[in-house]
Amino acid sequence: MDPAVNRQFILKSRPVALPTPEEVPMIESPVPEAGDGEIVIRNLYISLDPAIRGWMSDEPNYIEPIPVGTKVWATGIGRVVQSNSPDFEVGDIALGMNAWEDYTLCPAEAASKVDPMGMPLTTYLSILGATGLTAYFGLLDVGEPKEGETLLVSGAAGAVGSIVGQIGKIKGCRVIGMAGGEDKCRWLIDECGFDDVIDYKACDDLAAAIADKCPDGVDIYWENVGGDMLDAVLLNLAERARIVFCGWIATYNDEEKRPGPKNLWQLLAKSARMEGFVVKSYVPQFPEGIAAMADWLQQGKLQYKEHVVEGLENALDAFHMLFDGRNTGKLIIKIADE
Ligand SMILES: NC(=O)c1ccc[n+]([C@@H]2O[C@H](COP(=O)([O-])OP(=O)(O)OC[C@H]3O[C@@H](n4cnc5c(N)ncnc54)[C@H](OP(=O)(O)O)[C@@H]3O)[C@@H](O)[C@H]2O)c1
């Protein structure tokens, strides 16, 4: 690769469904120069998150949409190669809201310096990053798990879902995961310690399968998926159930809005609640969450998988994996050697 070139994916137009190379092409531009108070980060890894699909749309969201004609954002970790700020030296490792690009120019205050403390850099995008912390704060703060409760997790073999289930086990819950395919389901039982699983792709009647695995009802439902899956869960709530609304990945590429959940009435029938949250709200508490997760990791209580795809040029194809289930674990693009 020419080191004077910055390859970038830009949002040429807002995607209609699954983003295409015409809507999100890769272009080449010059490597940026750091101005006063700015740094340039050589991106080493970027995190591909389903949420990026939402940032490409112009619906109201928790952040402003990516402006058309500009680069596609992603959390990234890399090495500082230029610094005009006293806060960073060349060679430091920096984490920030970077982009699908080789080099990111940003104000120094927009990035955080990372001391890897012997952990692989990718863990700051996975288990010790926003992914792990989504599971940690969403389950503990919104789900309020109690010993003996039944926790049902959708997207269970994914980056967030697999950690949610394991934290649920640490907190004494009975944990059931829903995931697509035998391999993912086996991993949840054998490695992650889930009590039971439902392979939703091999299931004709999901509501009946949930009733079978959760005979006393679902006390906490971790909602990653939406669509028909949510409707099937709604028919199986326990009294005072909590639905932790983390994501609706089944709907992100819908060309037309689908009708809302059919069984929402069950929230009333079971005096249940459904509460959305965004991990970004917990930023001030991140140090506490990272310390707890690192501690559980050291004690061998958490397993995690990373799915690393080599090469920035593969970012768009890799992004599609999140929506067809080809990713096994936290999806990360490796852009350059450390
Ligand atoms: N609220 C927040 O702050 C926050 C933060 C991070 C992530 N999230 C949300 O958390 C969820 C998981 O994100 P992640 O980064 O951990 O991704 P992930 O679970 O590692 O990957 C996405 C998985 O979703 C499943 N999936 C995709 N389409 C599906 C469908 N139509 N029906 C059922 N399952 C489907 C696939 O697994 P299978 O093979 O099992 O189908 C796929 O592997 C997403 O909804 C995301 O938006 C929210």
The ligand as a Tripos MOL2 file, in Angstrom:
@<TRIPOS>MOLECULE
LIG
   48    52     1     0     0
SMALL
NO_CHARGES

@<TRIPOS>ATOM
      1 N1        -27.7400   -0.2520   22.7960 N.am      1 LIG1
      2 C1        -26.4360   -0.1990   22.6440 C.2       1 LIG1
      3 O1        -25.7350    0.6510   23.2040 O.2       1 LIG1
      4 C2        -25.7770   -1.2370   21.7860 C.ar      1 LIG1
      5 C3        -24.3730   -1.3650   21.7460 C.ar      1 LIG1
      6 C4        -23.8060   -2.3890   20.9680 C.ar      1 LIG1
      7 C5        -24.6360   -3.2460   20.2290 C.ar      1 LIG1
      8 N2        -25.9910   -3.0490   20.2710 N.ar      1 LIG1
      9 C6        -26.8940   -3.9640   19.5530 C.3       1 LIG1
     10 O2        -26.6140   -5.2810   19.9970 O.3       1 LIG1
     11 C7        -26.9480   -6.2220   18.9800 C.3       1 LIG1
     12 C8        -25.7660   -7.1780   18.7480 C.3       1 LIG1
     13 O3        -24.6500   -6.4300   18.2870 O.3       1 LIG1
     14 P1        -23.1970   -7.1240   18.1940 P.3       1 LIG1
     15 O4        -22.2340   -6.0430   17.8750 O.co2     1 LIG1
     16 O5        -22.9900   -7.9640   19.3960 O.co2     1 LIG1
     17 O6        -23.3470   -8.0340   16.8980 O.3       1 LIG1
     18 P2        -23.2400   -9.6390   16.8490 P.3       1 LIG1
     19 O7        -24.3140  -10.1720   17.7200 O.co2     1 LIG1
     20 O8        -21.8430  -10.0660   17.0620 O.co2     1 LIG1
     21 O9        -23.5840   -9.9290   15.3170 O.3       1 LIG1
     22 C9        -24.8780   -9.8100   14.8330 C.3       1 LIG1
     23 C10       -25.6320  -11.1650   14.9490 C.3       1 LIG1
     24 O10       -27.0150  -10.8990   14.8940 O.3       1 LIG1
     25 C11       -27.6730  -12.0570   14.4360 C.3       1 LIG1
     26 N3        -28.7010  -11.6670   13.4680 N.ar      1 LIG1
     27 C12       -28.5490  -10.8840   12.3710 C.ar      1 LIG1
     28 N4        -29.7250  -10.7600   11.7290 N.ar      1 LIG1
     29 C13       -30.6380  -11.5000   12.4270 C.ar      1 LIG1
     30 C14       -32.0260  -11.7640   12.2800 C.ar      1 LIG1
     31 N5        -32.7470  -11.2530   11.2470 N.pl3     1 LIG1
     32 N6        -32.6470  -12.5670   13.1940 N.ar      1 LIG1
     33 C15       -31.9380  -13.0880   14.2220 C.ar      1 LIG1
     34 N7        -30.6110  -12.8500   14.4390 N.ar      1 LIG1
     35 C16       -29.9880  -12.0680   13.5460 C.ar      1 LIG1
     36 C17       -26.6240  -12.9480   13.7610 C.3       1 LIG1
     37 O11       -26.4160  -14.0820   14.6090 O.3       1 LIG1
     38 P3        -27.1480  -15.5160   14.3060 P.3       1 LIG1
     39 O12       -26.1720  -16.2820   13.4860 O.co2     1 LIG1
     40 O13       -27.3970  -16.0570   15.6530 O.co2     1 LIG1
     41 O14       -28.4020  -15.1890   13.5320 O.co2     1 LIG1
     42 C18       -25.3630  -12.0840   13.7760 C.3       1 LIG1
     43 O15       -24.1890  -12.8320   13.9310 O.3       1 LIG1
     44 C19       -27.3440   -5.4000   17.7540 C.3       1 LIG1
     45 O16       -28.7490   -5.2960   17.7110 O.3       1 LIG1
     46 C20       -26.7260   -4.0490   18.0470 C.3       1 LIG1
     47 O17       -27.3700   -2.9870   17.3690 O.3       1 LIG1
     48 C21       -26.5600   -2.0740   21.0220 C.ar      1 LIG1
@<TRIPOS>BOND
     1     1     2 1
     2     2     3 2
     3     2     4 1
     4     4     5 ar
     5     4    48 ar
     6     5     6 ar
     7     6     7 ar
     8     7     8 ar
     9     8     9 1
    10     8    48 ar
    11     9    10 1
    12     9    46 1
    13    10    11 1
    14    11    12 1
    15    11    44 1
    16    12    13 1
    17    13    14 1
    18    14    15 2
    19    14    16 1
    20    14    17 1
    21    17    18 1
    22    18    19 2
    23    18    20 1
    24    18    21 1
    25    21    22 1
    26    22    23 1
    27    23    24 1
    28    23    42 1
    29    24    25 1
    30    25    26 1
    31    25    36 1
    32    26    27 ar
    33    26    35 ar
    34    27    28 ar
    35    28    29 ar
    36    29    30 ar
    37    29    35 ar
    38    30    31 1
    39    30    32 ar
    40    32    33 ar
    41    33    34 ar
    42    34    35 ar
    43    36    37 1
    44    36    42 1
    45    37    38 1
    46    38    39 2
    47    38    40 1
    48    38    41 1
    49    42    43 1
    50    44    45 1
    51    44    46 1
    52    46    47 1
@<TRIPOS>SUBSTRUCTURE
     1 LIG1         1 GROUP 0 **** ****
